């Protein structure tokens, strides 16, 4: 475990050099990546989402792709398509931007539902099927999708099946004044990040992810607490849709990643509870159409009603 923690410290040194005022977003992003999940960021444009995604890719020597969603974006613009090669008299598959380790899907809710659905298989199965042929995606595979607040014009709300594929949903928010002043004085760091050298290799990252998956201990009390909470969301009269089995698996994996990032090889309740706001709220559907903040309070109240047995 020590060698992995040393690499984690090197990553933090790298990010401290290029990113200002994004410590919380960075931690949540890394936690999602280490958990083999995907991240949904809901915020207004211009708050550094692209810079964050690029820094994560460059720090670990990962390929980076970007998809700018519009209402005329086609599924093949994401996955790729086959074209006829006259020279070879055969069809040749041209890979789309989804075939990268880190994929930034910008303003995902501006794409039509048909185009959004092109991401479902890739996010869930780490593969895409085109014209009957299945192509494996590179590993690791990490989608960072951004969406505009739902009240903005020209947006298509993500369906529950799509939301359930995101391990976390977060907001970056505006940086503090001192950090924003540093950004204004120093300008964009994107150019420097593009020229930077990785501090972690792709294989080292895969080894770290494997360690978190296989070597972090979870006690049965933690498993039972998550099961009890999931059943509470399914049985509560205020909920239309409760937590899925996939959601519970994601929460457990996130707990393992949290334990590792805290220097432990075992999960404690805080590894689960501290992130429920980000891992649960977007996955459940309440009967009344209420604001996201009120929804988070209802989830928190239900969470507090479920006992964690000693």
C-alpha angles and dihedrals in degrees: 000000000000094000091053092049090051089055090048090055090051089053092053091051089053094050093046087059096054109021125065125191095358100102095122095044090046093052092049091046093051091045089054093047093048088049092056089242138123131249131225117198118193112195145112118278123271102042098114104268093137092047090051093050093046092049091053091050095046095045091060102034093250128152115252129210132178130204117193106203121218131162091259095051111125127215089243089058085067104036102029130237144238119257129187114254107208092193094059095027090230142098118266125199115228111200119230127221091274087079094082134095094239116033120186110202103194119207093352093181091064089067119087119255090254091057092043088056090060086073096053098081094040093051095042103037103022089235141083129219117211123177090344095309120112119215123193116228121230118268129270095037117187127172119200107189124185126201135187119239108279093243092066116102123258098030132133114208114237114249120241091252089059095044090052089062092063113085091200139018115199143165122226096201126191116308121249116269095255092052093045089051090054090051092049092050096043099037124214115340093203094101092052091048091052090056095044126109123238119254093198128044123226091248092050089053092049090049090050092050090048091051092052091048097047109024107042110095123228118192120223089244089065092048092049092049091054090047091050092049092048091050089049090057090048095049101038113108092224093061127083094181124022132193118307126221088252089056091053092050089051092050091052092049091048089051090054091050090049091052091051093048088052091053097254133121093208134060122244125192092260090062086065103032098047092061103038090101089063100034102042114029098070092047100058128071123210125207094240121060099242136162118275094244092054089047090055090053092052091050091048092050092050090047091054090052092060111086121229103214116222 
